[in-house]
Amino acid sequence: TDTLTATLSGTADSFDVSNVENLTFKVASTSTVDMKDFTGESTVTVTGSADTTLNNNAAGTTFTSEITGTGALTIALQDATGSTDSVSLTLDGATSTGLTTIDAVETINVTSKTDSDSVSLDGNAVTTINIDGSGDATFVLPVGTKITTIDAAAATGDLTIGLTANDLTFTGGSGDDAITMS
């Protein structure tokens, strides 16, 4: 298994990388990465506190956010034209108050690993959010009106979740969950 760590410091970062399974981007300043010239990646980790956009990602790639401060994260798939597109996002020390946006995807799977994780998550097509993991986490979930299901049954940590007042089905986990709808 190969690993590549790159420090990003600009808006036009571009790479041609193949057969590297684990990528870590240390974001020093606002950066956009066009992932269309990457092949073979299975995980992408983003660290730092600056805004980061990852465009043209391959389906099946797992993302990890370690973003702090006010950094925003935008993830876009190369092909999200189907009706069952999904993205998996792991939170590992993510404490950013910036928005994490995953548009054109119907299902977002979120795993919380640490007790300090927090994320403001949005997506213009998301209908289902699945939450798991052992971390105590805070979620401000989509303002999009298409969301119909939030399933946290597999989560064992204590979850604090802020939701918009949509007509949806919520399933809590085994932790002490606190849900606020507005």
C-alpha positions in Angstrom: 0.0 0.0 0.0 1.4 3.3 -1.1 1.0 6.7 0.7 1.6 10.2 -0.6 1.5 13.3 1.6 1.4 16.7 -0.2 1.2 20.2 1.2 -1.2 22.4 -0.7 -0.8 26.1 -0.8 -2.7 27.4 -3.8 -5.9 27.4 -5.8 -4.6 25.7 -8.9 -2.8 22.6 -7.4 -2.8 19.8 -10.0 -1.1 16.4 -9.9 -0.8 13.3 -12.1 -0.6 10.4 -9.7 -1.3 6.7 -10.2 -1.3 3.6 -8.0 -1.0 5.5 -4.7 -3.8 4.2 -2.5 -3.6 6.6 0.5 -3.4 10.4 -0.1 -3.0 13.0 2.6 -3.4 16.7 1.7 -2.0 19.2 4.3 -3.8 22.4 3.3 -1.8 25.5 4.1 -4.1 28.0 2.2 -7.2 27.8 0.2 -6.7 25.0 -2.4 -8.6 23.2 -5.2 -7.4 19.8 -6.4 -8.7 18.3 -9.7 -8.6 14.6 -8.9 -9.2 13.5 -12.5 -5.5 12.8 -13.1 -5.4 10.5 -10.0 -5.9 6.8 -10.5 -5.9 4.0 -7.9 -6.6 6.1 -4.8 -8.8 4.5 -2.1 -8.5 7.1 0.7 -8.1 10.9 0.7 -7.4 12.6 4.0 -7.5 16.4 4.3 -5.8 18.2 7.2 -5.4 21.9 8.1 -7.7 24.9 8.6 -8.1 26.3 5.0 -10.9 25.9 2.5 -10.3 22.8 0.3 -12.1 21.7 -2.8 -11.6 18.2 -4.2 -13.2 17.9 -7.7 -13.6 14.9 -10.0 -13.2 12.2 -7.4 -13.5 8.5 -8.3 -16.5 6.7 -6.9 -15.7 4.5 -4.0 -13.0 6.8 -2.6 -13.2 7.2 1.2 -12.5 10.7 2.6 -11.2 11.7 6.0 -11.6 15.2 7.4 -9.2 16.4 10.0 -10.1 20.0 9.2 -10.1 22.6 12.0 -10.8 26.3 12.5 -13.2 27.7 9.9 -12.0 25.6 6.9 -14.6 24.4 4.5 -14.4 21.1 2.5 -16.1 20.5 -0.8 -16.1 17.0 -2.4 -17.4 16.4 -5.9 -17.5 13.1 -7.7 -16.3 12.8 -11.3 -19.6 11.1 -12.2 -22.6 11.7 -9.9 -25.2 11.3 -12.6 -26.8 8.2 -11.1 -29.6 8.0 -8.6 -27.6 6.0 -5.9 -24.4 7.9 -5.6 -22.7 7.8 -2.2 -19.7 9.2 -0.4 -18.1 8.0 2.8 -16.6 10.6 5.1 -14.6 9.8 8.3 -14.2 12.5 10.9 -11.0 12.2 12.8 -10.4 15.3 15.0 -12.5 17.4 12.6 -13.6 20.5 14.5 -14.1 23.0 11.7 -17.0 25.4 11.8 -16.8 25.7 8.0 -19.3 23.9 5.8 -18.6 20.5 4.3 -20.5 20.3 1.0 -21.1 17.1 -1.0 -23.4 17.9 -3.8 -25.1 15.6 -6.4 -24.8 12.6 -4.1 -27.8 10.8 -2.6 -26.2 9.0 0.3 -23.5 10.3 2.7 -22.0 7.8 5.2 -20.2 9.5 8.1 -18.0 7.8 10.7 -16.9 9.7 13.8 -13.6 8.5 15.3 -12.9 11.0 18.1 -14.9 12.7 20.9 -14.2 16.2 19.6 -15.6 15.7 16.0 -18.0 18.2 14.6 -19.2 18.9 11.1 -21.7 21.2 9.3 -22.8 19.0 6.4 -24.8 19.9 3.3 -25.6 18.4 0.0 -28.1 19.5 -2.7 -29.2 15.9 -3.5 -28.7 14.0 -0.3 -31.7 11.9 0.8 -29.9 9.6 3.3 -27.2 10.2 5.9 -25.8 7.1 7.8 -23.8 7.8 10.9 -21.6 5.3 12.7 -18.5 5.3 14.9 -17.6 5.5 18.6 -16.8 9.2 18.8 -19.0 11.8 20.6 -19.8 14.1 17.7 -21.7 17.3 16.8 -23.5 17.5 13.5 -25.3 20.4 11.9 -27.0 18.5 9.1 -28.3 19.5 5.7 -30.4 22.5 5.0 -31.4 20.7 1.8 -35.0 19.7 1.6 -34.5 16.3 0.0 -33.2 14.6 3.1 -35.6 11.8 4.2 -33.5 9.5 6.4 -30.9 9.9 9.1 -29.7 6.5 10.4 -27.4 6.6 13.4 -28.2 3.1 14.7 -24.6 2.0 14.3 -23.2 4.9 16.3 -22.1 4.2 19.8 -20.9 7.7 20.7 -23.0 10.5 22.1 -24.4 12.5 19.2 -25.5 16.1 19.2 -27.5 16.8 16.0 -29.1 20.0 14.7 -31.6 19.4 11.9 -33.7 21.5 9.7 -37.5 20.8 10.2 -37.9 18.4 7.2 -40.2 15.5 7.2 -37.7 12.7 7.9 -37.1 9.5 9.7 -34.4 9.5 12.4 -32.9 6.4 14.1 -30.6 7.1 17.0 -27.6 5.1 18.2 -26.8 3.5 21.5 -25.1 6.7 22.9 -26.9 9.6 24.6 -28.1 11.5 21.5 -29.5 15.0 21.6 -31.5 16.1 18.6 -32.7 19.7 17.9 -35.0 20.5 15.0 -35.4 24.1 13.8 
